[in-house]
Amino acid sequence: MSTNPPNVEKISELSHTYNAQQTAAAMPSYQKKSWFSDFKLLYEMISEKKFQLQSTTMLSVGGALAYVVLPTDVVPDFIPLMGWVDDALVLKIVMDSAKGEINRFRQFKVNGIL
Protein backbone atom coordinates (compact mmCIF):
# COMPACT_ATOMS: atom_id res chain seq x y z
CA MET A 1 0.00 0.00 0.00
CA SER A 2 1.27 3.44 -0.96
CA THR A 3 1.84 6.16 1.62
CA ASN A 4 1.24 8.94 -0.94
CA PRO A 5 -2.08 10.79 -0.85
CA PRO A 6 -4.41 9.76 -3.72
CA ASN A 7 -3.92 13.09 -5.56
CA VAL A 8 -0.15 12.60 -5.68
CA GLU A 9 -0.58 9.15 -7.17
CA LYS A 10 -3.02 10.46 -9.80
CA ILE A 11 -0.70 13.35 -10.70
CA SER A 12 2.22 10.95 -10.97
CA GLU A 13 0.17 8.67 -13.21
CA LEU A 14 -0.90 11.59 -15.45
CA SER A 15 2.63 12.97 -15.69
CA HIS A 16 3.70 9.87 -17.58
CA THR A 17 1.26 10.78 -20.37
CA TYR A 18 2.67 14.30 -20.84
CA ASN A 19 3.75 14.92 -24.42
CA ALA A 20 5.87 18.01 -25.11
CA GLN A 21 5.17 17.88 -28.86
CA GLN A 22 1.40 17.92 -28.30
CA THR A 23 1.78 20.83 -25.90
CA ALA A 24 3.90 22.77 -28.41
CA ALA A 25 1.36 22.06 -31.16
CA ALA A 26 -1.46 23.39 -28.95
CA MET A 27 0.33 26.65 -28.08
CA PRO A 28 -0.76 28.63 -31.19
CA SER A 29 -4.42 28.13 -30.27
CA TYR A 30 -3.74 29.28 -26.70
CA GLN A 31 -2.02 32.43 -27.98
CA LYS A 32 -5.35 33.53 -29.46
CA LYS A 33 -7.05 33.39 -26.06
CA SER A 34 -7.62 36.53 -24.01
CA TRP A 35 -5.81 35.08 -20.99
CA PHE A 36 -2.63 34.88 -23.03
CA SER A 37 -2.90 38.59 -23.85
CA ASP A 38 -3.57 39.26 -20.16
CA PHE A 39 -0.43 37.32 -19.24
CA LYS A 40 1.68 39.36 -21.66
CA LEU A 41 0.19 42.63 -20.41
CA LEU A 42 0.86 41.75 -16.77
CA TYR A 43 4.41 40.69 -17.61
CA GLU A 44 5.02 43.98 -19.46
CA MET A 45 3.59 45.92 -16.53
CA ILE A 46 5.91 44.45 -13.91
CA SER A 47 8.89 44.47 -16.26
CA GLU A 48 8.68 48.12 -17.30
CA LYS A 49 11.18 49.98 -15.12
CA LYS A 50 9.78 53.44 -15.99
CA PHE A 51 6.33 52.51 -14.67
CA GLN A 52 5.84 52.98 -10.93
CA LEU A 53 3.76 50.10 -9.59
CA GLN A 54 2.33 49.69 -6.09
CA SER A 55 4.26 47.02 -4.18
CA THR A 56 1.09 45.05 -3.36
CA THR A 57 0.17 44.95 -7.05
CA MET A 58 3.72 43.92 -7.95
CA LEU A 59 3.52 41.02 -5.50
CA SER A 60 0.10 39.81 -6.63
CA VAL A 61 0.96 40.08 -10.33
CA GLY A 62 4.35 38.43 -9.82
CA GLY A 63 2.72 35.62 -7.85
CA ALA A 64 0.07 35.10 -10.52
CA LEU A 65 2.65 34.99 -13.31
CA ALA A 66 4.74 32.50 -11.35
CA TYR A 67 1.63 30.38 -10.77
CA VAL A 68 0.93 30.31 -14.50
CA VAL A 69 4.52 29.50 -15.47
CA LEU A 70 5.14 26.76 -12.91
CA PRO A 71 3.78 23.41 -14.09
CA THR A 72 2.85 22.12 -10.63
CA ASP A 73 -0.03 24.06 -9.17
CA VAL A 74 -3.55 23.20 -7.95
CA VAL A 75 -4.31 21.53 -11.29
CA PRO A 76 -0.96 20.60 -12.89
CA ASP A 77 -0.47 21.98 -16.40
CA PHE A 78 0.22 18.60 -17.94
CA ILE A 79 -3.43 17.62 -17.42
CA PRO A 80 -4.98 18.42 -20.81
CA LEU A 81 -7.19 21.51 -20.85
CA MET A 82 -7.95 21.52 -17.11
CA GLY A 83 -4.32 22.26 -16.31
CA TRP A 84 -4.69 25.66 -17.96
CA VAL A 85 -8.15 26.54 -16.63
CA ASP A 86 -6.90 27.25 -13.11
CA ASP A 87 -4.09 29.39 -14.56
CA ALA A 88 -6.61 31.47 -16.53
CA LEU A 89 -8.73 31.84 -13.38
CA VAL A 90 -5.76 33.14 -11.37
CA LEU A 91 -5.02 35.67 -14.13
CA LYS A 92 -8.66 36.79 -14.15
CA ILE A 93 -8.67 37.32 -10.38
CA VAL A 94 -5.48 39.40 -10.55
CA MET A 95 -6.71 41.35 -13.58
CA ASP A 96 -9.90 42.21 -11.66
CA SER A 97 -8.12 43.14 -8.44
CA ALA A 98 -5.48 45.28 -10.17
CA LYS A 99 -7.86 46.93 -12.65
CA GLY A 100 -6.88 50.46 -11.64
CA GLU A 101 -3.15 49.82 -11.99
CA ILE A 102 -3.67 48.00 -15.29
CA ASN A 103 -5.70 50.91 -16.70
CA ARG A 104 -2.99 53.30 -15.53
CA PHE A 105 -0.35 51.13 -17.29
CA ARG A 106 -2.39 51.05 -20.50
CA GLN A 107 -2.62 54.85 -20.39
CA PHE A 108 1.12 54.99 -19.70
CA LYS A 109 1.70 52.97 -22.91
CA VAL A 110 -0.77 55.02 -24.99
CA ASN A 111 0.86 58.29 -23.98
CA GLY A 112 4.08 57.06 -25.55
CA ILE A 113 6.05 57.25 -22.35
CA LEU A 114 7.51 53.83 -23.07
Secondary structure, 3 states (H helix, E strand, C coil): CCCCCHHHHHHHHHHCCCCHHHHHHHHHHHHCCHHHHHHHHHHHHHHCCCCCCCHHHHHHHHHHHHHHHCCCCCCCCCCCCHHHHHHHHHHHHHHHHCHHHHHHHHHHHHCCCC
